[in-house]
Amino acid sequence: MQTKLVELTIKHLPDKIPLFVTDGLNFYKEALLKQFGVLIEFPRTGKRGRPKKPKIVSSEDLRYAQVVKTRKNGVLEKVEKKIIFGEDIEQSEISTTLLERQNLTFRQDNNRVSRKTIGFSKMKEWLEIQMKLYCTYFNFCRGHGGLRYKDERGVECKNTPAREAGITESKWTLKEILTFRCFKTSIG
């Protein structure tokens, strides 16, 4: 799942690799190495014994940090910021605040990812479908307070992330999303 998430993120990135910040799980480290890693093969030494195995190391552009929370008896004891890959990372850049806010918004808006409810997803396939629909709604239909602009009449409006990024020219309705025709094209 983490590898798929990293692959999807890469497809939508500009040329520069951004700073990745996650919690303390190592799944993300492995997924990032799979995408941005460089395979180093060691030459045979001619000595007896098994040769050294090839090793995957991070590319020089990859910047990755973790925010590790330590709890004792359910109470937050300390928060540690670790730099995993990269060197030019300021401690102030390492934060999961935006991600935590995003997760809270998802849980409030989408019952399938809410905790301790009967509406949670029981099958991964349906959760993925629901999340794709919700993310599309979130980016194309829902205005965000942090993306305010003034329209031609001088009225302050909330912009959508898709419009802000230049992907679309207008705020979509849910009906437009549900009736939008997607065409798969293949080359070759």
BAFI-3210 file (N, C-alpha, C; in Angstrom, 3 decimals, decimal comma, padded with zeros to 6 digits):
// residues 188
n [1|2|3|4|5|6|7|8|9|10|11|12|13|14|15|16|17|18|19|20|21|22|23|24|25|26|27|28|29|30|31|32|33|34|35|36|37|38|39|40|41|42|43|44|45|46|47|48|49|50|51|52|53|54|55|56|57|58|59|60|61|62|63|64|65|66|67|68|69|70|71|72|73|74|75|76|77|78|79|80|81|82|83|84|85|86|87|88|89|90|91|92|93|94|95|96|97|98|99|100|101|102|103|104|105|106|107|108|109|110|111|112|113|114|115|116|117|118|119|120|121|122|123|124|125|126|127|128|129|130|131|132|133|134|135|136|137|138|139|140|141|142|143|144|145|146|147|148|149|150|151|152|153|154|155|156|157|158|159|160|161|162|163|164|165|166|167|168|169|170|171|172|173|174|175|176|177|178|179|180|181|182|183|184|185|186|187|188]
n.u [000,819|001,945|003,965|002,465|001,210|003,427|004,211|001,952|002,140|004,547|003,873|002,471|004,196|006,333|009,516|011,393|012,162|010,129|010,256|009,732|007,716|006,911|005,224|006,716|006,804|008,446|007,666|007,330|009,910|011,055|009,412|010,013|012,737|012,525|011,495|013,187|015,707|019,156|020,892|023,675|026,299|028,698|032,072|033,622|035,946|037,851|038,621|038,080|034,822|031,442|030,357|029,816|026,489|024,388|023,381|020,779|020,755|019,796|018,964|020,774|019,062|016,860|014,922|014,012|012,198|011,244|008,615|008,562|006,531|006,511|004,828|003,610|001,787|-000,462|-000,185|001,240|004,656|007,105|008,162|009,970|012,132|013,420|015,984|016,112|016,927|018,946|020,358|020,072|017,881|015,782|014,940|012,533|011,078|010,264|007,411|004,254|001,890|000,170|-000,552|-001,804|-003,980|-005,237|-005,916|-007,746|-009,781|-010,536|-011,534|-013,691|-015,347|-015,742|-017,184|-016,183|-013,544|-013,601|-013,083|-014,032|-016,762|-019,810|-019,705|-017,294|-014,924|-015,055|-013,943|-010,999|-010,923|-013,331|-012,910|-010,731|-011,943|-013,905|-012,220|-010,857|-012,966|-013,715|-011,330|-011,188|-013,518|-012,757|-010,588|-011,562|-014,195|-014,670|-014,307|-011,488|-010,489|-007,912|-007,199|-008,109|-009,515|-010,217|-013,020|-014,106|-015,944|-015,031|-015,657|-014,874|-013,810|-013,656|-011,142|-010,573|-008,231|-007,531|-008,175|-006,530|-004,052|-004,119|-005,260|-007,913|-010,439|-012,598|-014,730|-015,906|-019,063|-020,626|-022,206|-021,035|-018,605|-019,432|-020,585|-018,579|-016,719|-014,251|-011,471|-009,557|-006,466|-004,119|-000,769|001,116]
n.v [-001,198|001,271|001,565|001,871|004,288|006,030|005,781|006,901|009,493|010,358|010,459|012,823|014,847|017,739|018,264|018,333|016,497|016,358|017,169|014,437|013,569|011,466|009,246|007,060|004,550|001,970|001,188|003,237|004,160|001,978|001,942|004,436|004,087|002,111|003,542|005,819|004,882|003,882|001,310|-000,304|-002,209|-004,416|-005,063|-008,244|-009,577|-011,523|-012,984|-015,687|-016,944|-015,739|-013,328|-009,763|-008,623|-006,861|-003,454|-001,170|002,261|005,599|008,127|011,186|013,350|012,725|013,541|012,794|012,510|011,550|011,697|010,641|009,393|008,767|006,815|006,242|004,148|005,009|007,754|010,574|010,754|011,709|013,521|012,864|014,020|012,677|012,608|010,826|010,414|012,615|015,918|018,708|019,574|021,436|021,536|022,766|022,277|019,687|018,205|016,824|018,058|019,138|016,797|015,367|017,055|016,769|014,037|014,110|015,677|013,948|011,796|013,056|013,730|011,368|008,445|005,890|005,821|006,617|006,260|003,552|003,108|001,882|002,193|001,688|000,529|-002,748|-004,201|-003,924|-003,176|-001,708|000,388|001,668|002,507|004,262|006,154|007,210|008,485|010,318|011,832|012,980|014,552|016,205|017,613|018,771|019,780|020,877|023,873|025,490|027,001|028,026|028,675|031,132|033,633|036,629|037,190|038,423|040,359|041,216|039,737|037,617|034,317|030,735|028,690|025,666|022,932|021,716|023,657|025,713|024,582|024,673|022,643|022,521|024,845|025,702|025,419|022,259|020,470|017,897|016,323|016,750|015,437|012,776|012,196|012,528|011,513|009,178|008,386|005,717|005,526|003,917|003,504|002,110]
n.w [000,000|000,826|-001,074|-003,389|-002,784|-002,747|-005,442|-006,759|-005,767|-006,913|-009,611|-009,753|-009,173|-009,500|-011,156|-009,061|-006,142|-003,308|000,261|002,294|004,993|007,601|009,953|012,431|011,146|009,305|006,792|004,943|004,502|003,173|000,882|-000,255|-000,778|-002,692|-004,837|-005,132|-004,756|-005,254|-006,751|-005,520|-006,502|-005,324|-006,165|-006,848|-004,562|-004,735|-002,644|-000,276|000,544|000,814|-001,560|-001,120|-000,769|-003,152|-002,525|-001,690|-001,760|-000,786|-003,213|-003,911|-003,963|-002,433|000,349|003,515|006,483|009,825|012,233|015,346|017,784|021,212|023,503|026,808|028,734|027,312|027,300|025,802|025,715|024,590|021,648|018,848|016,320|013,448|011,039|008,174|005,437|003,504|003,957|004,144|005,837|007,756|011,231|011,762|009,489|009,681|010,283|011,077|011,136|009,121|007,808|009,876|010,311|007,847|007,962|010,092|008,951|006,881|008,421|009,679|007,532|006,139|006,745|006,452|007,217|009,785|013,303|015,400|014,551|013,020|010,374|009,157|006,656|005,518|003,550|001,694|-001,001|-001,448|000,285|-000,946|-003,345|-002,347|-001,103|-003,308|-004,635|-002,631|-002,357|-004,887|-004,823|-002,675|-003,769|-006,159|-005,807|-003,251|-001,554|-000,077|002,923|003,219|000,674|-000,396|-002,597|-004,495|-006,465|-009,757|-009,003|-006,621|-004,439|-001,755|-002,196|-001,717|-002,936|-004,874|-004,470|-006,949|-008,838|-007,985|-008,543|-011,250|-012,719|-013,383|-014,528|-013,102|-010,164|-009,463|-009,540|-007,540|-009,157|-011,674|-011,302|-010,872|-013,328|-015,144|-017,940|-018,192|-020,139|-021,120|-022,538|-024,619|-025,580|-028,121]
ca.u [000,000|002,804|004,650|001,478|001,043|004,608|004,128|000,937|002,670|005,580|003,225|001,922|005,220|007,199|010,813|012,122|011,601|009,845|010,580|008,732|007,683|005,917|005,377|007,878|006,743|009,502|007,103|007,538|011,334|011,238|008,717|010,779|013,964|012,146|011,286|014,278|016,961|020,185|021,471|025,138|026,809|030,083|032,867|034,173|037,275|038,765|038,858|037,128|033,590|030,336|030,559|028,897|025,237|024,090|022,699|020,048|020,931|018,941|019,585|021,198|017,947|015,801|014,900|012,973|012,302|010,158|008,213|008,300|005,887|006,660|003,745|003,734|000,449|-001,431|000,082|002,363|005,812|008,001|008,086|011,337|012,240|014,602|016,292|016,482|017,713|019,115|021,128|019,660|016,516|015,647|014,051|011,212|010,383|009,801|006,151|003,139|000,686|-000,741|-001,055|-002,745|-005,192|-005,869|-006,523|-008,927|-010,817|-011,018|-012,359|-014,935|-016,178|-015,878|-017,466|-015,432|-012,249|-013,828|-012,741|-015,059|-018,124|-020,248|-019,588|-015,939|-014,834|-014,677|-013,167|-010,010|-011,288|-014,357|-012,288|-009,943|-012,881|-014,488|-011,190|-010,617|-014,100|-013,629|-010,186|-011,583|-014,436|-011,981|-009,709|-012,236|-015,486|-014,697|-013,489|-010,634|-010,292|-006,542|-007,010|-009,072|-009,211|-011,329|-013,494|-014,158|-016,800|-014,371|-016,174|-013,899|-014,285|-012,726|-010,711|-010,303|-006,832|-007,358|-008,201|-005,322|-002,918|-004,274|-005,752|-009,242|-010,698|-013,745|-015,079|-016,833|-020,143|-020,561|-022,827|-020,026|-017,622|-020,056|-020,937|-017,402|-016,297|-012,804|-011,072|-008,240|-005,775|-002,860|000,150|001,996]
ca.v [000,000|002,447|001,680|002,417|005,686|006,756|005,806|007,889|010,814|010,675|010,795|014,173|015,765|018,424|017,600|018,266|015,591|017,145|016,596|013,492|013,469|010,472|008,762|006,199|003,243|001,771|000,881|004,379|004,176|000,947|002,364|005,535|003,510|001,381|004,518|006,778|004,250|003,577|-000,001|-000,344|-003,584|-004,459|-005,974|-009,422|-009,285|-012,618|-013,708|-016,752|-016,558|-015,189|-011,915|-008,802|-008,478|-005,495|-002,658|-000,016|003,469|006,681|009,073|012,404|014,304|012,291|014,113|012,074|012,601|010,907|012,211|009,443|009,711|007,717|006,857|005,355|003,971|005,788|009,184|010,995|011,035|012,608|013,555|012,931|014,250|011,980|012,766|009,508|010,654|014,027|016,663|020,107|019,597|022,199|020,905|023,399|021,700|018,342|018,290|016,079|018,814|019,197|015,447|015,053|017,835|016,115|012,794|014,467|016,089|012,722|011,034|013,781|013,750|010,062|007,480|004,652|005,885|007,048|005,241|002,992|003,283|000,721|002,530|001,485|-000,385|-004,116|-004,722|-002,950|-002,713|-000,672|001,535|002,364|003,168|005,387|007,170|007,885|009,389|011,402|012,694|013,752|015,570|017,108|018,451|019,437|020,378|021,532|025,068|025,433|028,310|028,483|029,008|032,197|034,589|037,543|037,041|039,660|041,329|041,575|038,887|036,603|032,948|029,654|027,979|024,238|022,625|021,430|024,939|026,424|023,964|024,876|021,419|022,844|026,283|026,039|024,524|021,267|019,987|016,451|015,740|016,770|014,374|011,459|011,979|012,765|010,310|008,943|007,567|005,098|005,429|003,183|003,760|000,978]
ca.w [000,000|000,897|-002,353|-004,323|-002,401|-003,218|-006,905|-007,132|-005,440|-007,895|-010,878|-009,692|-008,688|-010,461|-011,308|-007,793|-005,131|-002,102|001,564|002,782|006,451|008,004|011,323|012,608|010,485|008,313|005,474|004,058|004,156|002,152|-000,336|-000,840|-001,344|-003,900|-005,905|-005,277|-004,380|-006,246|-006,458|-005,531|-006,545|-004,873|-006,994|-006,173|-004,008|-005,019|-001,401|000,005|001,223|000,033|-001,917|-000,512|-001,516|-003,611|-001,507|-002,210|-000,954|-001,286|-004,135|-003,214|-003,936|-001,524|001,695|004,241|007,940|010,566|013,541|016,141|019,066|022,218|024,487|027,959|029,310|026,547|027,415|024,978|026,560|023,856|020,190|018,343|014,879|012,931|009,622|007,666|004,218|003,185|004,946|004,271|006,362|008,998|012,211|011,667|008,330|010,020|011,015|010,486|011,473|007,972|007,572|010,956|010,036|006,699|008,447|010,880|007,999|006,226|009,369|009,931|006,326|005,515|007,801|006,234|007,900|011,171|014,290|016,275|014,047|012,244|008,956|008,645|005,518|005,870|002,421|001,243|-002,348|-001,351|000,939|-001,966|-004,256|-001,605|-000,888|-004,591|-004,842|-001,655|-002,693|-006,066|-004,299|-001,823|-004,583|-007,266|-005,441|-001,948|-001,386|001,109|003,541|003,009|-000,743|-000,700|-003,656|-004,773|-007,841|-010,542|-008,305|-005,374|-003,369|-001,355|-002,432|-001,389|-004,134|-004,724|-004,776|-008,379|-009,545|-007,556|-009,239|-012,689|-013,354|-013,896|-014,521|-012,258|-009,067|-009,991|-008,678|-007,366|-010,353|-012,741|-011,030|-011,053|-014,738|-015,979|-018,654|-018,228|-021,270|-020,997|-023,817|-024,535|-026,685|-028,388]
c.u [000,867|003,536|003,718|001,259|002,207|004,584|003,126|001,428|003,675|004,970|002,754|002,931|005,857|008,551|011,557|011,403|011,352|010,389|009,429|008,845|006,569|006,069|006,537|007,843|007,801|008,976|007,418|008,990|011,603|010,606|009,476|012,080|013,675|012,006|012,507|015,640|017,885|020,833|022,987|025,553|028,290|030,867|033,373|035,602|038,303|039,092|037,805|035,891|032,572|030,605|029,497|027,660|025,077|023,243|021,979|020,245|020,078|019,707|019,899|020,054|016,895|015,989|013,716|013,231|011,093|009,886|007,774|007,743|006,027|005,567|004,044|002,377|-000,590|-001,226|001,323|003,514|006,791|007,772|009,500|011,312|013,540|014,770|016,819|017,369|017,796|019,829|020,619|018,199|016,526|014,690|012,640|010,402|009,754|008,559|005,096|001,817|-000,313|-001,362|-002,077|-004,062|-005,970|-006,577|-007,778|-010,077|-011,397|-011,943|-013,687|-015,890|-016,533|-016,002|-016,648|-014,070|-012,375|-013,481|-013,980|-016,482|-018,522|-020,129|-018,214|-015,936|-014,347|-013,828|-012,272|-010,391|-012,297|-013,826|-011,500|-010,841|-013,473|-013,471|-010,862|-011,725|-014,002|-012,488|-010,487|-012,524|-013,659|-011,166|-010,417|-013,497|-015,430|-013,760|-012,727|-010,365|-008,902|-006,257|-008,013|-008,565|-010,412|-011,720|-013,586|-015,024|-016,181|-014,852|-015,136|-014,510|-013,217|-012,418|-010,525|-008,830|-006,590|-007,329|-006,947|-004,089|-003,008|-004,755|-007,118|-009,463|-011,838|-013,899|-016,139|-017,964|-019,973|-021,160|-021,824|-018,986|-018,213|-020,402|-019,762|-016,961|-014,773|-012,495|-009,680|-007,648|-004,491|-002,043|000,995|001,253]
c.v [001,267|002,662|002,297|003,905|006,525|006,862|006,850|009,308|011,254|011,104|012,244|015,219|016,549|017,703|017,414|017,348|016,403|016,475|015,687|013,429|012,502|010,173|007,768|004,847|003,124|001,433|001,997|004,455|003,180|001,360|003,497|005,029|002,762|002,337|005,387|006,185|004,006|002,263|000,076|-001,806|-003,546|-005,445|-007,156|-009,116|-010,353|-013,431|-014,789|-016,193|-015,947|-013,721|-011,029|-008,635|-007,039|-004,765|-001,488|001,144|004,582|007,558|010,355|013,399|013,974|012,898|013,491|012,157|011,932|011,674|010,999|009,862|008,516|007,899|005,877|005,335|004,863|007,290|009,515|011,437|011,989|012,476|013,789|013,098|013,631|012,278|011,421|009,643|012,160|014,757|018,081|020,234|020,346|021,467|021,481|022,857|020,350|018,442|017,463|016,798|018,832|017,834|015,048|015,801|017,205|014,834|013,072|014,874|014,874|011,946|011,723|013,691|012,369|008,993|006,192|004,655|006,418|005,904|004,830|003,320|002,024|000,988|002,274|000,467|-001,745|-004,753|-003,609|-002,353|-001,563|000,575|002,348|003,125|004,411|006,505|007,914|008,893|010,584|012,363|013,550|014,877|016,637|018,091|019,247|020,203|021,266|022,732|025,001|026,844|028,880|028,900|030,082|033,088|035,508|037,386|038,410|040,743|041,789|040,775|037,812|035,214|031,956|028,885|026,493|023,984|022,375|022,720|025,741|025,898|024,121|023,645|021,655|024,349|026,684|025,031|023,560|021,005|018,479|015,745|015,693|015,665|013,004|011,168|012,214|011,460|010,249|008,043|007,021|005,019|004,656|003,473|002,519|-000,167]
c.w [000,000|-000,421|-003,380|-004,052|-002,910|-004,739|-007,380|-006,864|-006,493|-009,221|-010,908|-009,226|-009,821|-010,482|-009,988|-006,808|-003,857|-000,839|001,973|004,301|006,823|009,491|011,346|011,922|009,395|006,922|004,480|003,601|003,032|000,827|-001,031|-001,454|-002,635|-005,089|-006,177|-004,936|-005,561|-005,827|-006,579|-005,492|-006,203|-005,741|-006,170|-005,741|-004,358|-003,779|-001,221|000,677|000,274|-000,304|-001,261|-001,396|-002,005|-002,567|-002,177|-001,238|-001,559|-002,264|-003,365|-003,056|-002,887|-000,138|002,420|005,735|008,572|011,858|014,344|017,499|020,000|023,266|025,620|028,653|028,630|026,598|026,591|025,871|025,880|022,355|019,684|016,827|014,387|011,445|009,138|006,431|003,979|004,304|005,165|004,713|007,695|009,937|012,125|010,485|008,661|010,892|010,300|010,753|010,327|007,691|008,635|010,747|008,881|007,136|009,265|009,963|007,294|007,157|009,645|008,745|005,810|006,602|007,656|006,924|009,323|012,112|015,069|015,828|013,305|010,743|008,374|007,502|005,967|004,771|001,877|-000,113|-002,285|-000,648|-000,085|-002,932|-003,587|-001,421|-002,177|-004,874|-003,892|-001,990|-003,919|-005,648|-003,528|-002,660|-005,670|-006,863|-004,205|-001,889|-000,073|001,624|003,330|001,577|-001,173|-001,832|-003,816|-006,232|-008,515|-009,890|-006,991|-004,177|-003,049|-001,491|-001,999|-002,666|-003,831|-005,036|-006,268|-009,189|-009,223|-008,298|-010,754|-013,435|-013,984|-013,777|-013,592|-011,127|-009,600|-009,002|-008,541|-008,577|-011,507|-012,538|-011,334|-012,508|-015,682|-016,629|-018,700|-019,407|-021,010|-022,397|-023,611|-025,775|-026,870|-028,798]
res [m|q|t|k|l|v|e|l|t|i|k|h|l|p|d|k|i|p|l|f|v|t|d|g|l|n|f|y|k|e|a|l|l|k|q|f|g|v|l|i|e|f|p|r|t|g|k|r|g|r|p|k|k|p|k|i|v|s|s|e|d|l|r|y|a|q|v|v|k|t|r|k|n|g|v|l|e|k|v|e|k|k|i|i|f|g|e|d|i|e|q|s|e|i|s|t|t|l|l|e|r|q|n|l|t|f|r|q|d|n|n|r|v|s|r|k|t|i|g|f|s|k|m|k|e|w|l|e|i|q|m|k|l|y|c|t|y|f|n|f|c|r|g|h|g|g|l|r|y|k|d|e|r|g|v|e|c|k|n|t|p|a|r|e|a|g|i|t|e|s|k|w|t|l|k|e|i|l|t|f|r|c|f|k|t|s|i|g]
***
